[in-house]
Structure formats: C-alpha cells, structure tokens
Amino acid sequence: MQYLLDTSICVFYLRGKLDLASIIRKKGRKNFFISEITVVELRFGAENSDHPEKAHKAVDDFVDGLSIIPIIGSIKRYAKEKVRLRKIGKPINDEFDLLIGVTSVENNLILVTDNVKDFERIADIRIENWYKR
C-alpha cells in the first residue's frame, strides 16, 4: 500500500507527537508521498514559527527522500469534486485540504490524516488516521 501524508500528520511528526519515522521504515520509504501543497503549508508553518531557521531545517530533513507529488494531475478532479460537494451542500472550505484529498484519490494513495471529518466527504477517498488523541 502507498500513502499520501496530510499536513496534519507531518506536523505531529515534526512536533514529536507521532513516531512517523518508524512507520515509514517499517512500510518502506518508497511507499510514502506528500503533496506539493503540504510542502507549502509546512514552509509557512516554519516561517511563522518562533525559530524559522530551525523549523525550515526540520522541514528540509523531513521532506528529503520523500516523493513530492505535484497537483497539476489532480486539477480536473479537484474542479469536479468541488462542484459535486457544493451541489450536495457539503463543501470543503479549505482549498488546500481539497487539493490534497483529490491528489490522494487521483494517484490511488491512502490519505493519512487526523482530519478525517473533512476529508471523508471526498468521493472514492481512502483514509487512515495514525494519530490517536
């Protein structure tokens, strides 16, 4: 199985709240991907932190060796899904979440996220939550 890591899961790892490194070792690094949108969100978080240099270094170390998936191949599905969700009265208001979610569907990846409530509205999505509160 292959996985797309949502930003929330990456943040839990970077904050030391999830041992994602051991999960990646166990399941094989080649089976893990992140969206370029997640990289954008992680960079914003790093820049907005109390120690931007240290935070950017942590992001660099985390992203190194992971395959980054561009969103261009998911844009058509994004548009269709956004319209579908709006028509049924259940839109996802966070554009980045919708882009990450449809990227997982388009690339046949399981989305790993703590934000199951929002993502589960996306058609054909497969979700796992590895963070237990």
Buried (B, 14 or more C-beta within 10 A) or exposed (E): EBBBBBBBBBBBBBEEEBEBEEBBEEEEEEEBBBBBBBBBBBBEBBEEBEEEEEBBEBBEEBBEEBEEBEBEEBBEBBEEBBEBBEEEEEBBEEEBBBBBBBBBBBBEBBBBBBBEEBBEBBEEBBBEBBBEE
